[in-house]
Amino acid sequence: QLIRKFRTLMPLPASPTSLPVLAYDRSPRSTDNFRSSNDFDLPEDCNPTGWNDLYVSGSGSIASLDQLTRLNPCREHPVTVLDAREESHAIVGGYPCTWRTPNNWSNVGRSREEVLADEHDRIRLLKAQEKVQIIHRKDLKDEAPNPRMARMVTLNKPQIFSEEELVRAANAKYVRLTVTDHLAPRAEDVDAFIATERGMERHERLHVHCEAGLGRTSIFIVMHDMLNNAATASFEDIIRRQRAFNPGRSLDSHKDVSHKGRSDFRNDRSEFLSLFYEYAKSNPKGQPSSWSKWLDHQHREHSP
């Protein structure tokens, strides 16, 4: 049943009825949920098998060279930055900004090419403005503490970059996946992630981020762990240590999200990870089969 579910095109949320609004994810100097496996001591009840060789980190959205230089990209220890965000975003005057709609679903249903074209056009138009006004993301939510948008910022002719420009300026590699927020990744995104993993060097660091550095970031960090260690660590052991490593409740399948209109998708990620573990156990480091080909093979094997 899970093989059939993730092999086909999965249901998507409805496209938003409101137009995207440019909002900043956080102020430039605020914390961004950064964590690194190199600097994290696992609790005693966690299985440490393979942990010291993960070379993985995660954070919220990238907006400064400082965030990238702490990863120490260099020829001996290259860094790949995995941007998992489907929603269009940019760096505006040092602020990490997103064109937001409810649940971050502004680009839902669009292809990768359509998402990148939308982002490119929005950045181009923004650069032509003399003044740019941005509002804090929490002031766009229903639970906003101040509906009068007290945290609005006005920037005069700010410097504006795409994230890819910033990452490459720090001599790191940049990979963009367009993963819908709050949903399991699509097969094409999983295949692209596996291709990235296959091309990484032995001691290369993978840095994953989404907007807040919670949901999508945690999912791909777990997938990285599974690709490297599913052959020697159980599913339960990997999830236990990843719950300790990753902040928030992104790996909690019992979290109530019904009030946010996401209850139909609540179990997708946990079901996906349980199936991806089986893939990773059969295909260590993503070899020899891609995710899509493995799903097709499993479907044929289990079909009557």
URSUL-V736612 format. One record per helix or strand of 2 or more residues. SS is the DSSP state (H for helix, E for strand). FROM is the first residue (numbers start at 1). TO is the last residue. If there is no record, write none. Layout:
BEGIN
ss:SS from:FROM to:TO
ss:SS from:FROM to:TO
END
This chain:
BEGIN
ss:H from:2 to:7
ss:E from:21 to:24
ss:E from:35 to:36
ss:H from:37 to:39
ss:H from:51 to:53
ss:E from:56 to:59
ss:H from:65 to:69
ss:E from:79 to:85
ss:E from:89 to:92
ss:E from:95 to:100
ss:H from:102 to:104
ss:H from:112 to:127
ss:E from:131 to:136
ss:H from:137 to:140
ss:E from:153 to:156
ss:E from:160 to:161
ss:H from:163 to:169
ss:E from:173 to:179
ss:H from:187 to:198
ss:E from:205 to:209
ss:H from:215 to:229
ss:H from:235 to:245
ss:H from:258 to:260
ss:H from:263 to:265
ss:H from:268 to:282
ss:H from:284 to:286
ss:H from:291 to:302
END
